[in-house]
Amino acid sequence: MPDQRIYLDHAATTPLRPEAKAAVEEGFAIWANPSSPHGEGRKAKAALEDARARCKAALGWDGELIFTSGASEAAALAFGQAQTIHTAISAVEHDALHRYVGEGETEIPIGEDGEVDLTFVAQACEPSAVLETGGENRTLVAVQHVNSETGTIQNITKVAQTVHDANGLLLVDCAQSAGKYPIPDGADMAIVAAHKFGGPIGIGALLVRDYALLKPSGGHERGYRRGTENLPAIMGMAAALECGGIERWATTVEQQFDFKNALYSGGEVLMPGLQASHIYSVAHPSLSAQALLIRLDATGFAVSAGSACSSGTLKKSRVLDAFGVPDDVASRTIRVSLGWNTTAEELDAFAQAWKSLL
């Protein structure tokens, strides 16, 4: 058992970076409402806009940025306010996105190569597939950049080309990739969550190519959000983003993939499609996911079984099912996810603990 607990559930939440903590504490001194017209409010507004510009620069985003309370609110804003009348969503999206999709919407299947079926994407954007409710017939297509359970990377450039050729709009869930990798080219909107890259919990953003893509809905964030901005958290998010991406982590990408290879001894790493280096679904030959979580937790390792929003139930993973993983294998699968402060020694310790369970 390691001397200290080893945290490998960064896809759920990653620890706050020291730089982000310092920025949050600085933000507490700027306590006024950024919408207030007096001097205190103007000072808060200046800090807010400075943080917005810093976030956009760090993300490499030249469109607009609307601060939200996190990825779930960003998704709700996108689905609820997009200037479209039809939605198509990939079968492996996070539950936070699926809950906003109603009856009559299109679910895009996943091919054997782990990529979304572009033929279905194109069909979903055709006028004949869009509900005739008046206005312009456009489809909002939602596709995750990096899958939160398997680490599968979708080719957003190809998806965007297909969507735009059919006059659709593309919403990309970048919760697991923003702050690690660049925002993919072709996104009309993108979802960002600060607590996935070392920023505070409870802050995120919806990146929008143009405000005209959305219907106004509130008195804040230029009229596109309800609720006063959380300035301390916003400042913490900007500081976390400025710490750099995955290339500046405690482990290199090569070490992360070496760790993946070490997990193969007697087990199986599920890799449907192109694989990110920081999220792995690992299947044990015989033990259930619940038994694995209990044993690993007892020996000092924090991992999970799928998405944090649904893993508490330990029910069948909708995502693994959509990727074609057999039920029996899915029931023996855990998720191991790395973060900015994961060390090579911690990866070696987990690899040894995993081998001891085989």
Salt bridges, closest charged atoms under 4 A:
ASP9 OD1 - ARG335 NH2 3.15
GLU40 OE1 - HIS38 ND1 3.46
GLU49 OE2 - LYS45 NZ 3.40
GLU49 OE1 - ARG52 NE 2.90
GLU49 OE1 - ARG222 NH2 3.37
ASP50 OD2 - ARG54 NH1 3.53
ASP62 OD1 - ARG209 NH1 2.60
GLU73 OE2 - ARG225 NE 2.71
ASP95 OD1 - ARG318 NH2 2.58
GLU105 OE1 - HIS86 NE2 3.84
GLU115 OE1 - LYS158 NZ 3.20
ASP188 OD2 - HIS164 NE2 2.76
GLU221 OE1 - ARG52 NH1 2.72
GLU229 OE1 - HIS220 ND1 3.84
GLU242 OE1 - ARG54 NH2 2.89
ASP297 OD1 - ARG5 NH2 2.60
ASP321 OD1 - LYS316 NZ 3.60
ASP327 OD1 - LYS316 NZ 3.15
ASP328 OD2 - ARG332 NH2 2.78
